[in-house]
Amino acid sequence: MLAKLSLVFVIARRELGDQARDWRILTPIAFMALVFPFLMNVAAEKLLELLRSYGVGIISDRMVPFLLMVVGFFPISISLVIALESFVGEKERGTIEALLNSPLSDGQLYLGKLLSSVTAPLLGAFLGMGVYLAACVGRGLALPPAEVVAQVFLLTLVQAVLMVTAAVVISVQATTVRSANLLTSFIVIPMALLVQGESMLLVWGDARTLWLAIFGVLVLTVLVGRVGLSHFRREELLGRELDTLHPRALLRLFARHFRGEARSPREWYLREVPSTLRGLGLPFLLVCLLALGAALAGAGLIQSTGAQAAQRALASSESGRLEALADAWPLFDFHPVATIWWQNVRAMLIAMLLGGLTFGVLGTMPVVLTLLFTGYISASVASSGIPLGSYLAGFILPHGVIEIPAVILATAMILKAGAALAAPGSGRGLGEQFVISLADYARLMLGLVIPLLLISAAIEAWVTPRVALLIFGG
């Protein structure tokens, strides 16, 4: 193991030596590490004065760790430039043949490039964060707790590795530096959204939530790295000369896997859809456990102050509201059915989009958020003195027995698709595997999930209010 790691460090030292001689890399890193923190320090001081003048003490106390994260993020953005050139840049310079013909394994070569791409920007980020904290002490600004500082440093570390890992994947798949630079939007946009979410956690969240965010980014980093290793083939790097998009070939591939071996719609429904379900055992179990955990976490939120208001509101509910609900949605009025159905289908499409960008990780968010809210409301109902079983039987179970399994099935397919992209030894390219996973997801959605969501929407609009009225109307 040590001998294998030593070869990884050989590649890393070679790359770091080249970077140390390139002023175009060192100058922006030095500026971000030594000058930018002072600018952020001045901005923090002025912003704190403004917030405190308006009496916004809670937000002002969170500005220092927030700007600390900003100071760390900008230097690691330089790593994108380095990582994008890691393979495709050497190919354009004509130096990649000697590197790929070396006795190094694919994993050693890949990890050596990844380590060299992240080292200099990460050191610059940590240096800049240290300069920022020292400047805060010099100006008399209150430092955040040590746990929060450690969390921001860890967030910077995992974000840097995630960005570099994704950029190396792009560098392996691209054929020119120009095409690799254009593909960086698939890294920059998700990372910008991720930083915005982490900013909200720093301003409004607590330490426990930040630890969950760090763990989530770490899991995503491991998955992206596995994707890179799974689809790294040195012979393709040497043979691929031009990126050509073949829409017709992709459509034929999608149609072939969507149709399967079926020769008629009836055969497709009776044979291909069940075969798709048979491969969802483990992902379905994982999503069920995740949904259960989210419901229990939502129930635990009842201890917060806001839960007391929810309990009083639920306890003061009148049966007249249920009657009004039943009258507002008469039988065979399809407008509320279509509204509920489209809301659920749209949530699954958003889950697919999020899962496609994060290899299935964020595709679980709609299920998690829905069950989190359901657990919170159910715990509020139980604490208000309303029988929990009656509430579930009246408001959740009539349509939930169909809707919840359908949503879990769709989410399980998203997880399976993410795992398939990261699976080694499939013999398929990244784009081909993505199209096949999309075909499997479309087969499950059209064959099972969308019809089940339509049935559950009709029950939710026409049956659930009347069941609730029968239970609570008296």
Summary of the structure (lengths in Angstrom):
residues: 474
radius of gyration: 26.5
end to end distance: 72.0
largest distance: 82.3
contacts: 1520
relative contact order: 0.08
helix: 84%
strand: 0%
